[in-house]
Amino acid sequence: LAIVIVVAAMAQRITGIGFALITTPVAVLVVGADAAVPFAATIGAVVAIGALITSRRDLQLRRILPLLVAAIIAMVPTLLLARVIPTGWAAIAAGSLVVLSVVVAITARRGPMPVILGRAPVAGALTGVAAGLAGLAGPMAAAHGTIRGWGASLVPNIQVILLITLPFIIVGHGWPTSVEPISWIGGASAVLVGTIA
């Protein structure tokens, strides 16, 4: 898990996203399905803070506020749903949204999906759904930022979104009490190595 966390931290520091996407599947195997999402989100906050500090000059809050409002509104019912559906189904739904966001980001401004996801309320709602189901707030928000031409503000904007959705993820999924102290220490150490490397 530590090696995966180092790689994930490096990926997020460079691209603005990817920590939870890379870490959570392996965390499921190590800390269990119920604890993986809040564990990855919590230790991922260190990476988000580091990336935000180094790119803060490019932050554009006005660009993310409409997306954040929609994300938070969508997260509340999604978090309630995530408590009653099997973890596997939640992962499949969130994974489908991640795949959609990648396709949209690759095709950037061609076809109907970029037009739809270029709208902050739609992208924000889908960001909230993916965050609520599996702690994956970054990919859909990044696709929106790519479509809208955020450029250098993409990384800091995404970090703010990740940090603001974190408390909702923790409240909705619960604090990962089953995670052993050694996993927290190892995870935090790996995050610091990946963030600094």
Accessible surface in RSA format (square Angstrom, percent):
REM  Atomic radii and reference values for relative SASA: ProtOr
REM  Chains: A
REM  Algorithm: Lee & Richards
REM  Probe-radius: 1.40
REM  Slices: 20
REM RES _ NUM      All-atoms   Total-Side   Main-Chain    Non-polar    All polar
REM                ABS   REL    ABS   REL    ABS   REL    ABS   REL    ABS   REL
RES LEU A   1    53.29  29.7  15.74  11.3  37.55  94.4  15.74  11.1  37.55 101.1
RES ALA A   2    52.85  48.6  46.98  72.5   5.87  13.4  48.09  67.7   4.76  12.6
RES ILE A   3   141.27  80.4 139.53 103.9   1.74   4.2 140.78 101.4   0.49   1.3
RES VAL A   4    38.46  25.3  37.05  33.5   1.41   3.4  38.46  33.4   0.00   0.0
RES ILE A   5     0.37   0.2   0.37   0.3   0.00   0.0   0.37   0.3   0.00   0.0
RES VAL A   6    33.31  21.9  33.31  30.2   0.00   0.0  33.31  28.9   0.00   0.0
RES VAL A   7    80.24  52.8  79.44  71.9   0.80   1.9  79.54  69.1   0.70   1.9
RES ALA A   8     0.00   0.0   0.00   0.0   0.00   0.0   0.00   0.0   0.00   0.0
RES ALA A   9     0.00   0.0   0.00   0.0   0.00   0.0   0.00   0.0   0.00   0.0
RES MET A  10    69.64  36.1  69.64  46.1   0.00   0.0  63.25  53.8   6.39   8.5
RES ALA A  11    28.19  25.9  21.33  32.9   6.86  15.6  27.65  38.9   0.55   1.4
RES GLN A  12     5.33   3.0   5.33   3.9   0.00   0.0   0.00   0.0   5.33   4.0
RES ARG A  13    68.42  28.7  56.34  28.7  12.08  28.8  16.60  22.7  51.82  31.4
RES ILE A  14   117.20  66.7  94.83  70.6  22.38  53.9 100.06  72.1  17.14  46.5
RES THR A  15    70.20  49.9  58.87  59.7  11.33  27.0  63.18  84.9   7.02  10.6
RES GLY A  16     0.00   0.0   0.00   N/A   0.00   0.0   0.00   0.0   0.00   0.0
RES ILE A  17    41.54  23.6  39.67  29.6   1.87   4.5  40.40  29.1   1.14   3.1
RES GLY A  18    12.03  14.8   0.00   N/A  12.03  14.8   6.42  17.6   5.61  12.6
RES PHE A  19     3.54   1.8   3.26   2.0   0.28   0.7   3.26   2.0   0.28   0.8
RES ALA A  20    19.03  17.5  16.12  24.9   2.91   6.6  16.12  22.7   2.91   7.7
RES LEU A  21    68.38  38.1  58.99  42.2   9.39  23.6  59.94  42.1   8.44  22.7
RES ILE A  22    61.53  35.0  52.78  39.3   8.75  21.1  57.51  41.4   4.02  10.9
RES THR A  23     0.00   0.0   0.00   0.0   0.00   0.0   0.00   0.0   0.00   0.0
RES THR A  24    15.97  11.4  15.97  16.2   0.00   0.0  15.43  20.7   0.54   0.8
RES PRO A  25    80.53  58.7  68.31  62.3  12.22  44.4  75.05  62.0   5.48  34.0
RES VAL A  26    41.62  27.4  41.50  37.6   0.12   0.3  41.62  36.2   0.00   0.0
RES ALA A  27     0.00   0.0   0.00   0.0   0.00   0.0   0.00   0.0   0.00   0.0
RES VAL A  28    54.95  36.2  49.37  44.7   5.58  13.4  49.37  42.9   5.58  15.1
RES LEU A  29   152.41  84.9 117.62  84.1  34.79  87.4 121.48  85.3  30.93  83.2
RES VAL A  30    81.37  53.5  48.98  44.3  32.39  78.1  53.30  46.3  28.08  76.1
RES VAL A  31    19.77  13.0   1.93   1.7  17.84  43.0   9.66   8.4  10.11  27.4
RES GLY A  32    30.54  37.7   0.00   N/A  30.54  37.7  28.97  79.5   1.57   3.5
RES ALA A  33    41.18  37.9  30.09  46.4  11.09  25.2  30.09  42.4  11.09  29.4
RES ASP A  34   120.93  84.7 106.70 106.2  14.23  33.6  43.07 101.4  77.87  77.7
RES ALA A  35     4.62   4.2   2.46   3.8   2.16   4.9   4.05   5.7   0.57   1.5
RES ALA A  36     0.08   0.1   0.08   0.1   0.00   0.0   0.08   0.1   0.00   0.0
RES VAL A  37    15.01   9.9  13.91  12.6   1.11   2.7  14.16  12.3   0.86   2.3
RES PRO A  38     0.46   0.3   0.46   0.4   0.00   0.0   0.46   0.4   0.00   0.0
RES PHE A  39     0.00   0.0   0.00   0.0   0.00   0.0   0.00   0.0   0.00   0.0
RES ALA A  40     0.84   0.8   0.53   0.8   0.31   0.7   0.53   0.8   0.31   0.8
RES ALA A  41    15.78  14.5   3.96   6.1  11.81  26.9  11.46  16.1   4.32  11.4
RES THR A  42    30.76  21.9  26.87  27.2   3.89   9.3  26.83  36.0   3.93   5.9
RES ILE A  43     7.36   4.2   5.71   4.3   1.65   4.0   7.36   5.3   0.00   0.0
RES GLY A  44     8.02   9.9   0.00   N/A   8.02   9.9   6.84  18.8   1.19   2.7
RES ALA A  45    15.65  14.4  11.95  18.4   3.71   8.4  15.29  21.5   0.36   0.9
RES VAL A  46    59.31  39.0  56.49  51.1   2.82   6.8  57.48  49.9   1.83   5.0
RES VAL A  47     0.00   0.0   0.00   0.0   0.00   0.0   0.00   0.0   0.00   0.0
RES ALA A  48     1.36   1.3   1.36   2.1   0.00   0.0   1.36   1.9   0.00   0.0
RES ILE A  49    84.77  48.2  84.65  63.1   0.11   0.3  84.77  61.0   0.00   0.0
RES GLY A  50    16.10  19.9   0.00   N/A  16.10  19.9  15.56  42.7   0.55   1.2
RES ALA A  51     0.27   0.2   0.06   0.1   0.21   0.5   0.19   0.3   0.08   0.2
RES LEU A  52    35.24  19.6  35.24  25.2   0.00   0.0  35.24  24.7   0.00   0.0
RES ILE A  53    97.13  55.3  96.08  71.6   1.05   2.5  96.95  69.8   0.18   0.5
RES THR A  54   100.43  71.4  72.29  73.3  28.14  67.1  69.26  93.0  31.17  47.1
RES SER A  55    19.44  16.4  14.57  19.4   4.87  11.2  19.44  41.4   0.00   0.0
RES ARG A  56   137.54  57.7 126.86  64.7  10.68  25.4  46.00  62.9  91.54  55.5
RES ARG A  57   211.24  88.7 175.87  89.6  35.38  84.2  78.22 106.9 133.02  80.6
RES ASP A  58    61.44  43.0  56.00  55.7   5.44  12.9   6.76  15.9  54.68  54.5
RES LEU A  59    52.21  29.1  30.97  22.2  21.24  53.4  30.97  21.8  21.24  57.2
RES GLN A  60    60.03  33.6  54.96  40.2   5.06  12.1  15.62  33.3  44.41  33.7
RES LEU A  61    89.13  49.6  84.05  60.1   5.08  12.8  84.05  59.0   5.08  13.7
RES ARG A  62   174.71  73.4 158.29  80.7  16.41  39.1  73.36 100.3 101.35  61.4
RES ARG A  63    70.22  29.5  57.74  29.4  12.49  29.7  14.76  20.2  55.46  33.6
RES ILE A  64     0.00   0.0   0.00   0.0   0.00   0.0   0.00   0.0   0.00   0.0
RES LEU A  65    96.36  53.7  96.27  68.9   0.09   0.2  96.36  67.7   0.00   0.0
RES PRO A  66    67.25  49.0  55.92  51.0  11.33  41.2  63.81  52.7   3.44  21.4
RES LEU A  67     0.00   0.0   0.00   0.0   0.00   0.0   0.00   0.0   0.00   0.0
RES LEU A  68     7.23   4.0   7.23   5.2   0.00   0.0   7.23   5.1   0.00   0.0
RES VAL A  69    86.77  57.1  84.34  76.4   2.43   5.9  86.65  75.3   0.12   0.3
RES ALA A  70    16.10  14.8  10.74  16.6   5.37  12.2  14.99  21.1   1.11   2.9
RES ALA A  71     0.00   0.0   0.00   0.0   0.00   0.0   0.00   0.0   0.00   0.0
RES ILE A  72    48.27  27.5  48.27  36.0   0.00   0.0  48.27  34.8   0.00   0.0
RES ILE A  73   119.04  67.7 111.62  83.2   7.42  17.9 116.02  83.5   3.02   8.2
RES ALA A  74    14.53  13.4   8.86  13.7   5.67  12.9  14.20  20.0   0.33   0.9
RES MET A  75     0.00   0.0   0.00   0.0   0.00   0.0   0.00   0.0   0.00   0.0
RES VAL A  76    76.93  50.6  74.29  67.3   2.64   6.4  76.08  66.1   0.85   2.3
RES PRO A  77    77.94  56.8  72.27  65.9   5.67  20.6  73.62  60.8   4.33  26.9
RES THR A  78    10.52   7.5   8.09   8.2   2.43   5.8   3.17   4.3   7.35  11.1
RES LEU A  79    13.01   7.2  12.73   9.1   0.28   0.7  12.79   9.0   0.22   0.6
RES LEU A  80   113.65  63.3 108.51  77.6   5.14  12.9 109.03  76.6   4.62  12.4
RES LEU A  81    89.58  49.9  85.30  61.0   4.28  10.8  88.93  62.5   0.65   1.8
RES ALA A  82    19.31  17.8   3.35   5.2  15.96  36.3   3.48   4.9  15.83  41.9
RES ARG A  83   150.90  63.4 113.35  57.8  37.56  89.4  45.02  61.5 105.88  64.2
RES VAL A  84   117.39  77.2  84.24  76.3  33.15  79.9  90.20  78.4  27.19  73.7
RES ILE A  85    46.80  26.6  36.71  27.3  10.09  24.3  37.80  27.2   9.00  24.4
RES PRO A  86    82.67  60.2  71.08  64.8  11.59  42.1  82.37  68.0   0.30   1.9
RES THR A  87    66.88  47.6  57.93  58.7   8.95  21.3  41.59  55.9  25.28  38.2
RES GLY A  88    43.48  53.6   0.00   N/A  43.48  53.6  37.15 101.9   6.34  14.2
RES TRP A  89   162.70  65.3 159.45  77.2   3.24   7.6 131.62  70.2  31.08  50.4
RES ALA A  90     4.78   4.4   4.78   7.4   0.00   0.0   4.78   6.7   0.00   0.0
RES ALA A  91    53.63  49.3  44.61  68.8   9.02  20.5  46.40  65.3   7.23  19.2
RES ILE A  92   106.94  60.9  99.58  74.2   7.36  17.7 105.84  76.2   1.11   3.0
RES ALA A  93    41.84  38.5  33.39  51.5   8.46  19.2  40.33  56.8   1.51   4.0
RES ALA A  94     0.42   0.4   0.42   0.6   0.00   0.0   0.42   0.6   0.00   0.0
RES GLY A  95    27.88  34.4   0.00   N/A  27.88  34.4  27.29  74.9   0.59   1.3
RES SER A  96    64.67  54.6  52.89  70.6  11.78  27.1  35.63  75.9  29.04  40.7
RES LEU A  97    26.28  14.6  25.75  18.4   0.53   1.3  26.16  18.4   0.12   0.3
RES VAL A  98    13.07   8.6  12.58  11.4   0.50   1.2  13.02  11.3   0.05   0.1
RES VAL A  99    95.50  62.8  94.14  85.2   1.36   3.3  95.50  83.0   0.00   0.0
RES LEU A 100    51.04  28.4  47.78  34.2   3.25   8.2  50.80  35.7   0.23   0.6
RES SER A 101     2.28   1.9   1.47   2.0   0.81   1.9   0.81   1.7   1.47   2.1
RES VAL A 102    73.90  48.6  71.33  64.6   2.57   6.2  73.90  64.2   0.00   0.0
RES VAL A 103    77.63  51.1  76.60  69.3   1.03   2.5  77.63  67.4   0.00   0.0
RES VAL A 104     0.84   0.6   0.84   0.8   0.00   0.0   0.84   0.7   0.00   0.0
RES ALA A 105    35.43  32.6  26.22  40.5   9.21  20.9  26.47  37.3   8.96  23.7
RES ILE A 106   126.66  72.1 104.36  77.7  22.30  53.7 110.95  79.9  15.71  42.6
RES THR A 107    40.22  28.6  40.20  40.8   0.03   0.1  36.77  49.4   3.45   5.2
RES ALA A 108    29.62  27.2  29.62  45.7   0.00   0.0  29.62  41.7   0.00   0.0
RES ARG A 109   159.64  67.0 130.27  66.4  29.37  69.9  61.89  84.6  97.75  59.2
RES ARG A 110   162.46  68.2 154.41  78.7   8.05  19.2  75.11 102.6  87.35  52.9
RES GLY A 111    46.76  57.7   0.00   N/A  46.76  57.7  29.93  82.1  16.83  37.7
RES PRO A 112    99.69  72.7  93.06  84.8   6.64  24.1  99.21  81.9   0.49   3.0
RES MET A 113    65.42  33.9  65.42  43.3   0.00   0.0  44.36  37.7  21.07  27.9
RES PRO A 114     5.23   3.8   4.68   4.3   0.55   2.0   4.98   4.1   0.25   1.6
RES VAL A 115    91.83  60.4  81.10  73.4  10.73  25.8  88.37  76.8   3.46   9.4
RES ILE A 116    69.26  39.4  69.26  51.6   0.00   0.0  69.26  49.9   0.00   0.0
RES LEU A 117     0.27   0.2   0.27   0.2   0.00   0.0   0.27   0.2   0.00   0.0
RES GLY A 118     7.54   9.3   0.00   N/A   7.54   9.3   4.02  11.0   3.51   7.9
RES ARG A 119   131.20  55.1 126.05  64.3   5.16  12.3  48.65  66.5  82.55  50.0
RES ALA A 120    17.48  16.1  13.84  21.4   3.64   8.3  13.84  19.5   3.64   9.6
RES PRO A 121    87.46  63.7  84.26  76.8   3.21  11.7  84.82  70.0   2.64  16.4
RES VAL A 122    51.50  33.9  47.67  43.2   3.82   9.2  51.44  44.7   0.05   0.1
RES ALA A 123     0.06   0.1   0.06   0.1   0.00   0.0   0.06   0.1   0.00   0.0
RES GLY A 124     0.00   0.0   0.00   N/A   0.00   0.0   0.00   0.0   0.00   0.0
RES ALA A 125    35.98  33.1  35.98  55.5   0.00   0.0  35.98  50.7   0.00   0.0
RES LEU A 126    42.51  23.7  42.51  30.4   0.00   0.0  42.51  29.9   0.00   0.0
RES THR A 127     0.00   0.0   0.00   0.0   0.00   0.0   0.00   0.0   0.00   0.0
RES GLY A 128     0.00   0.0   0.00   N/A   0.00   0.0   0.00   0.0   0.00   0.0
RES VAL A 129    42.87  28.2  42.87  38.8   0.00   0.0  42.87  37.2   0.00   0.0
RES ALA A 130     1.88   1.7   1.88   2.9   0.00   0.0   1.88   2.7   0.00   0.0
RES ALA A 131     0.00   0.0   0.00   0.0   0.00   0.0   0.00   0.0   0.00   0.0
RES GLY A 132     0.00   0.0   0.00   N/A   0.00   0.0   0.00   0.0   0.00   0.0
RES LEU A 133    10.77   6.0   5.97   4.3   4.81  12.1   5.97   4.2   4.81  12.9
RES ALA A 134    10.81   9.9  10.33  15.9   0.48   1.1  10.33  14.6   0.48   1.3
RES GLY A 135     6.52   8.0   0.00   N/A   6.52   8.0   1.21   3.3   5.31  11.9
RES LEU A 136    15.36   8.6  13.80   9.9   1.56   3.9  15.26  10.7   0.10   0.3
RES ALA A 137     0.67   0.6   0.45   0.7   0.22   0.5   0.45   0.6   0.22   0.6
RES GLY A 138     3.23   4.0   0.00   N/A   3.23   4.0   1.99   5.4   1.25   2.8
RES PRO A 139    11.07   8.1   8.13   7.4   2.93  10.7   9.11   7.5   1.96  12.2
RES MET A 140     2.03   1.0   1.29   0.9   0.74   1.8   1.25   1.1   0.77   1.0
RES ALA A 141     0.00   0.0   0.00   0.0   0.00   0.0   0.00   0.0   0.00   0.0
RES ALA A 142    10.65   9.8  10.47  16.2   0.18   0.4  10.65  15.0   0.00   0.0
RES ALA A 143     1.12   1.0   0.37   0.6   0.75   1.7   0.48   0.7   0.64   1.7
RES HIS A 144     5.31   2.9   5.28   3.7   0.03   0.1   0.91   0.9   4.40   5.1
RES GLY A 145     0.35   0.4   0.00   N/A   0.35   0.4   0.05   0.1   0.30   0.7
RES THR A 146    53.51  38.1  40.51  41.1  13.00  31.0  36.59  49.2  16.91  25.6
RES ILE A 147    15.63   8.9  11.47   8.5   4.16  10.0  11.47   8.3   4.16  11.3
RES ARG A 148   135.30  56.8 117.99  60.1  17.31  41.2   9.19  12.6 126.11  76.4
RES GLY A 149    40.41  49.8   0.00   N/A  40.41  49.8  22.00  60.4  18.41  41.2
RES TRP A 150     9.83   3.9   2.99   1.4   6.83  16.0   0.08   0.0   9.75  15.8
RES GLY A 151    57.63  71.1   0.00   N/A  57.63  71.1  43.77 120.1  13.86  31.0
RES ALA A 152    74.06  68.1  46.71  72.1  27.35  62.2  59.99  84.5  14.07  37.3
RES SER A 153     2.75   2.3   1.48   2.0   1.26   2.9   1.48   3.2   1.26   1.8
RES LEU A 154    37.44  20.9  37.44  26.8   0.00   0.0  37.44  26.3   0.00   0.0
RES VAL A 155    29.56  19.5  29.40  26.6   0.16   0.4  29.40  25.5   0.16   0.4
RES PRO A 156     0.00   0.0   0.00   0.0   0.00   0.0   0.00   0.0   0.00   0.0
RES ASN A 157     0.00   0.0   0.00   0.0   0.00   0.0   0.00   0.0   0.00   0.0
RES ILE A 158     0.10   0.1   0.10   0.1   0.00   0.0   0.10   0.1   0.00   0.0
RES GLN A 159     0.00   0.0   0.00   0.0   0.00   0.0   0.00   0.0   0.00   0.0
RES VAL A 160    15.33  10.1  14.25  12.9   1.08   2.6  15.33  13.3   0.00   0.0
RES ILE A 161     0.00   0.0   0.00   0.0   0.00   0.0   0.00   0.0   0.00   0.0
RES LEU A 162    33.58  18.7  28.43  20.3   5.15  13.0  28.86  20.3   4.73  12.7
RES LEU A 163    41.25  23.0  32.10  23.0   9.15  23.0  32.35  22.7   8.90  24.0
RES ILE A 164    67.31  38.3  61.98  46.2   5.33  12.8  66.20  47.7   1.11   3.0
RES THR A 165     0.52   0.4   0.52   0.5   0.00   0.0   0.00   0.0   0.52   0.8
RES LEU A 166    31.44  17.5  31.17  22.3   0.27   0.7  31.44  22.1   0.00   0.0
RES PRO A 167    73.51  53.6  67.55  61.6   5.96  21.7  73.51  60.7   0.00   0.0
RES PHE A 168    64.69  32.4  62.90  39.0   1.79   4.7  64.55  39.1   0.14   0.4
RES ILE A 169     5.04   2.9   5.04   3.8   0.00   0.0   5.04   3.6   0.00   0.0
RES ILE A 170    30.63  17.4  30.19  22.5   0.43   1.0  30.19  21.7   0.43   1.2
RES VAL A 171   112.49  74.0 101.97  92.3  10.52  25.3 108.06  93.9   4.42  12.0
RES GLY A 172     7.05   8.7   0.00   N/A   7.05   8.7   4.09  11.2   2.96   6.6
RES HIS A 173    52.49  28.7  23.44  16.3  29.05  74.3  13.01  13.4  39.48  45.9
RES GLY A 174    28.78  35.5   0.00   N/A  28.78  35.5  28.06  77.0   0.72   1.6
RES TRP A 175   134.92  54.1 115.32  55.8  19.61  46.0  96.19  51.3  38.73  62.8
RES PRO A 176     5.34   3.9   0.00   0.0   5.34  19.4   4.78   4.0   0.56   3.5
RES THR A 177   120.81  85.9  89.81  91.0  31.01  73.9  65.46  87.9  55.35  83.7
RES SER A 178    80.26  67.8  53.67  71.6  26.58  61.2  56.75 120.8  23.51  32.9
RES VAL A 179    10.02   6.6   0.00   0.0  10.02  24.2   1.06   0.9   8.96  24.3
RES GLU A 180   108.77  62.4 106.19  80.3   2.58   6.1  39.06  75.5  69.71  56.9
RES PRO A 181    92.65  67.5  89.75  81.8   2.91  10.6  92.63  76.5   0.03   0.2
RES ILE A 182   129.31  73.6 124.53  92.8   4.78  11.5 125.35  90.3   3.95  10.7
RES SER A 183    21.09  17.8  12.86  17.2   8.22  18.9   7.93  16.9  13.16  18.4
RES TRP A 184    53.78  21.6  52.61  25.5   1.17   2.8  45.10  24.0   8.68  14.1
RES ILE A 185   110.48  62.9 106.23  79.1   4.25  10.2 110.29  79.4   0.19   0.5
RES GLY A 186    28.54  35.2   0.00   N/A  28.54  35.2  27.55  75.6   0.99   2.2
RES GLY A 187     2.50   3.1   0.00   N/A   2.50   3.1   0.35   0.9   2.16   4.8
RES ALA A 188    41.62  38.3  40.86  63.0   0.76   1.7  41.29  58.1   0.33   0.9
RES SER A 189    56.66  47.9  52.86  70.5   3.80   8.8  33.20  70.7  23.46  32.9
RES ALA A 190     5.80   5.3   1.32   2.0   4.48  10.2   5.24   7.4   0.56   1.5
RES VAL A 191     0.00   0.0   0.00   0.0   0.00   0.0   0.00   0.0   0.00   0.0
RES LEU A 192    92.41  51.5  92.41  66.1   0.00   0.0  92.41  64.9   0.00   0.0
RES VAL A 193    84.93  55.9  80.25  72.7   4.68  11.3  84.21  73.2   0.72   2.0
RES GLY A 194     0.00   0.0   0.00   N/A   0.00   0.0   0.00   0.0   0.00   0.0
RES THR A 195    23.60  16.8  17.80  18.0   5.80  13.8  17.80  23.9   5.80   8.8
RES ILE A 196   143.55  81.7 116.47  86.8  27.08  65.3 121.62  87.6  21.93  59.5
RES ALA A 197    63.49  58.4  24.68  38.1  38.82  88.3  60.69  85.5   2.81   7.4
END  Absolute sums over single chains surface
CHAIN  1 A     9001.0       7533.5       1467.5       6917.6       2083.4
END  Absolute sums over all chains
TOTAL          9001.0       7533.5       1467.5       6917.6       2083.4
